[in-house]
Amino acid sequence: MPRLLRVTLLSVRDLAATAVPFVLLAAALLAGAYWLLDPQPPRRVVLATGPERSAYAEFGGRYAEELKRHGIEVALRATAGARENLRLLRDAKERVDLAFVQGGAGDSARAQEEEKNGVPLVSLGTLSYEPVWIFYRAEAAAALAREAKLSSLTQLRGWRVNVGERGSGTPGLTSRLLRANFMERDDIRRSNLAATPAVVALLEKELEAIVLVSAPESPLVQTLLQTPGIRLFEFAQAEAYARRYRYLAPVTLPRGVADIARDVPPEDIELVATTTALVAREGVHPAIAQLFAQAATRIHGVPGWIARAGQFPTPQKSEFPLAREAERYYRSGPPLLQRHLPFWLANLLDRMWIALLSIVAILIPLARILPPLYEWRVRSRIFRWYRQLRELESALGRTDADHAALLEDLERLDAKAERIAVPLSYTDELYALRMHIALVRERISAPPARP
């Protein structure tokens, strides 16, 4: 077998040795591109949600299940609500990557906070409507009107009203709605309980009304809608509120949507709603942004109490600039490779293909010098012996030349040449060397010429 390897058309060893610098260069360029592009996303991200049993908490659980299929752990961080979520996102010391943010939650101080902290945020899409639910006890309203039904927010004056937990966006939004009705903070007896304790206090008659800003998927909202003695305030002027505040929209809670059999609610109810956006730090990995945008379609694209099928998620109605990967998804859908390949491989190719083409474009011109280098390497095994042959021939011309010693040196050179291994395509040059050795041998062996 070793002898067979010596008589081949191509020397694999020489070819490999010649190509090593190019392989190392390609590996270095590929490693540099990998480091620069960072194609593989982190295996763990933190999502700030909201209070327990809230719609945000339920959505967070669904996102965790969606991304788990791709090997990414979504750690859920319970918070007081949208305002705290914004604070965590903007604080560089907090390890929060994404959060649910309510429209208008940081409207007044957002520009100042971004300038102060220097952490820009981007939107991955608007997910759903969040109606403003004002639930009140019917017996409390009966003391004001015969129908036990409120018709204006001004009728809340003097009531014990829970306006939402501090850190959520509900207190600020409630204050704006009251100011639109020329009411001050002290016109109601405010409390800032979390959602669950507030519902308990309402049912135990410790409060006359509570304000919730939540998606209809919230278990608390669904419970209150079907609780006897609890009524939902209807925003008859919903369009006017929407014209005044850009982050509000008029929506309709359809009749019977909560319980068709029991006809709950018994009529269409006009409400105002803000929106929920999925917000991330600007430096979030593009693959993570792409996966969350895809998950949003599966989670929020179904029909709900307020929205129709396919209405959400949407790149519109967001107070933050849209992330580039999210814009790409809403424009073209999932990347083509992700439709046919596993996520990790599709993401790697999707992120690296430009770098791979660039590396190939660099190496192709350089590869043109591979054949000359390979040829020089193989032929150098033969040509380097010509120097000793030339020295022997030059020594033969001296008057004091020792022919026996020269002939012995020549035989050693011939023995070395016999062991030279070259591919078959270069055998002619090897035989030319041995022929030249034979010519010099004849000159050395020939009797000296007479003067």
NORZI-V437555 format. One record per residue. RES is the residue in one letter. OMEGA is omega in whole degrees, 0 to 359 (* if undefined). Layout:
res->RES omega->OMEGA
res->RES omega->OMEGA
This chain:
res->M omega->178
res->P omega->180
res->R omega->179
res->L omega->180
res->L omega->182
res->R omega->183
res->V omega->178
res->T omega->179
res->L omega->185
res->L omega->178
res->S omega->181
res->V omega->181
res->R omega->180
res->D omega->179
res->L omega->179
res->A omega->180
res->A omega->179
res->T omega->184
res->A omega->183
res->V omega->180
res->P omega->180
res->F omega->177
res->V omega->179
res->L omega->178
res->L omega->179
res->A omega->179
res->A omega->179
res->A omega->178
res->L omega->180
res->L omega->178
res->A omega->178
res->G omega->178
res->A omega->179
res->Y omega->180
res->W omega->183
res->L omega->183
res->L omega->180
res->D omega->188
res->P omega->184
res->Q omega->182
res->P omega->175
res->P omega->181
res->R omega->182
res->R omega->176
res->V omega->182
res->V omega->180
res->L omega->176
res->A omega->186
res->T omega->183
res->G omega->180
res->P omega->176
res->E omega->180
res->R omega->176
res->S omega->178
res->A omega->178
res->Y omega->180
res->A omega->179
res->E omega->177
res->F omega->180
res->G omega->178
res->G omega->179
res->R omega->178
res->Y omega->179
res->A omega->179
res->E omega->181
res->E omega->184
res->L omega->176
res->K omega->180
res->R omega->180
res->H omega->177
res->G omega->181
res->I omega->180
res->E omega->177
res->V omega->178
res->A omega->182
res->L omega->179
res->R omega->179
res->A omega->181
res->T omega->177
res->A omega->180
res->G omega->191
res->A omega->183
res->R omega->177
res->E omega->177
res->N omega->178
res->L omega->180
res->R omega->180
res->L omega->180
res->L omega->184
res->R omega->180
res->D omega->182
res->A omega->181
res->K omega->180
res->E omega->181
res->R omega->177
res->V omega->184
res->D omega->183
res->L omega->180
res->A omega->171
res->F omega->184
res->V omega->180
res->Q omega->178
res->G omega->181
res->G omega->183
res->A omega->180
res->G omega->188
res->D omega->187
res->S omega->187
res->A omega->187
res->R omega->182
res->A omega->180
res->Q omega->181
res->E omega->179
res->E omega->179
res->E omega->181
res->K omega->186
res->N omega->179
res->G omega->178
res->V omega->181
res->P omega->181
res->L omega->178
res->V omega->180
res->S omega->173
res->L omega->177
res->G omega->174
res->T omega->192
res->L omega->187
res->S omega->170
res->Y omega->173
res->E omega->180
res->P omega->173
res->V omega->182
res->W omega->174
res->I omega->179
res->F omega->180
res->Y omega->179
res->R omega->184
res->A omega->181
res->E omega->176
res->A omega->178
res->A omega->181
res->A omega->179
res->A omega->181
res->L omega->183
res->A omega->182
res->R omega->185
res->E omega->183
res->A omega->182
res->K omega->179
res->L omega->179
res->S omega->182
res->S omega->178
res->L omega->179
res->T omega->179
res->Q omega->176
res->L omega->184
res->R omega->179
res->G omega->180
res->W omega->171
res->R omega->187
res->V omega->173
res->N omega->186
res->V omega->177
res->G omega->182
res->E omega->175
res->R omega->185
res->G omega->174
res->S omega->179
res->G omega->185
res->T omega->181
res->P omega->180
res->G omega->180
res->L omega->178
res->T omega->179
res->S omega->180
res->R omega->179
res->L omega->178
res->L omega->179
res->R omega->177
res->A omega->177
res->N omega->177
res->F omega->176
res->M omega->179
res->E omega->181
res->R omega->185
res->D omega->180
res->D omega->175
res->I omega->176
res->R omega->189
res->R omega->168
res->S omega->185
res->N omega->178
res->L omega->171
res->A omega->188
res->A omega->184
res->T omega->176
res->P omega->179
res->A omega->178
res->V omega->178
res->V omega->180
res->A omega->178
res->L omega->181
res->L omega->179
res->E omega->175
res->K omega->173
res->E omega->177
res->L omega->174
res->E omega->183
res->A omega->173
res->I omega->178
res->V omega->175
res->L omega->172
res->V omega->189
res->S omega->173
res->A omega->180
res->P omega->180
res->E omega->180
res->S omega->178
res->P omega->181
res->L omega->179
res->V omega->181
res->Q omega->178
res->T omega->183
res->L omega->180
res->L omega->184
res->Q omega->180
res->T omega->178
res->P omega->179
res->G omega->178
res->I omega->181
res->R omega->181
res->L omega->180
res->F omega->178
res->E omega->179
res->F omega->179
res->A omega->180
res->Q omega->184
res->A omega->181
res->E omega->180
res->A omega->177
res->Y omega->181
res->A omega->178
res->R omega->182
res->R omega->183
res->Y omega->188
res->R omega->181
res->Y omega->177
res->L omega->178
res->A omega->176
res->P omega->178
res->V omega->181
res->T omega->172
res->L omega->187
res->P omega->178
res->R omega->176
res->G omega->185
res->V omega->179
res->A omega->180
res->D omega->184
res->I omega->183
res->A omega->182
res->R omega->178
res->D omega->179
res->V omega->354
res->P omega->185
res->P omega->180
res->E omega->174
res->D omega->181
res->I omega->178
res->E omega->180
res->L omega->168
res->V omega->184
res->A omega->168
res->T omega->182
res->T omega->174
res->T omega->177
res->A omega->172
res->L omega->187
res->V omega->181
res->A omega->171
res->R omega->185
res->E omega->182
res->G omega->180
res->V omega->183
res->H omega->182
res->P omega->180
res->A omega->177
res->I omega->178
res->A omega->180
res->Q omega->181
res->L omega->179
res->F omega->178
res->A omega->177
res->Q omega->179
res->A omega->180
res->A omega->179
res->T omega->181
res->R omega->184
res->I omega->188
res->H omega->182
res->G omega->181
res->V omega->178
res->P omega->180
res->G omega->181
res->W omega->185
res->I omega->186
res->A omega->175
res->R omega->180
res->A omega->178
res->G omega->180
res->Q omega->177
res->F omega->357
res->P omega->182
res->T omega->177
res->P omega->183
res->Q omega->175
res->K omega->179
res->S omega->179
res->E omega->182
res->F omega->177
res->P omega->183
res->L omega->178
res->A omega->184
res->R omega->179
res->E omega->177
res->A omega->178
res->E omega->178
res->R omega->180
res->Y omega->182
res->Y omega->180
res->R omega->189
res->S omega->183
res->G omega->180
res->P omega->176
res->P omega->184
res->L omega->183
res->L omega->181
res->Q omega->179
res->R omega->186
res->H omega->184
res->L omega->172
res->P omega->188
res->F omega->186
res->W omega->180
res->L omega->179
res->A omega->180
res->N omega->180
res->L omega->181
res->L omega->181
res->D omega->182
res->R omega->189
res->M omega->189
res->W omega->178
res->I omega->178
res->A omega->180
res->L omega->178
res->L omega->179
res->S omega->179
res->I omega->178
res->V omega->179
res->A omega->178
res->I omega->187
res->L omega->182
res->I omega->177
res->P omega->180
res->L omega->182
res->A omega->180
res->R omega->179
res->I omega->178
res->L omega->180
res->P omega->178
res->P omega->178
res->L omega->179
res->Y omega->180
res->E omega->180
res->W omega->182
res->R omega->181
res->V omega->183
res->R omega->180
res->S omega->176
res->R omega->181
res->I omega->188
res->F omega->184
res->R omega->179
res->W omega->179
res->Y omega->178
res->R omega->178
res->Q omega->178
res->L omega->180
res->R omega->179
res->E omega->178
res->L omega->180
res->E omega->179
res->S omega->179
res->A omega->180
res->L omega->183
res->G omega->179
res->R omega->182
res->T omega->182
res->D omega->184
res->A omega->177
res->D omega->186
res->H omega->181
res->A omega->179
res->A omega->179
res->L omega->179
res->L omega->177
res->E omega->178
res->D omega->181
res->L omega->179
res->E omega->177
res->R omega->178
res->L omega->179
res->D omega->179
res->A omega->177
res->K omega->180
res->A omega->180
res->E omega->182
res->R omega->179
res->I omega->178
res->A omega->177
res->V omega->176
res->P omega->183
res->L omega->182
res->S omega->179
res->Y omega->182
res->T omega->180
res->D omega->180
res->E omega->176
res->L omega->179
res->Y omega->176
res->A omega->177
res->L omega->182
res->R omega->176
res->M omega->178
res->H omega->175
res->I omega->179
res->A omega->178
res->L omega->179
res->V omega->179
res->R omega->179
res->E omega->180
res->R omega->180
res->I omega->183
res->S omega->183
res->A omega->177
res->P omega->180
res->P omega->180
res->A omega->178
res->R omega->178
res->P omega->*
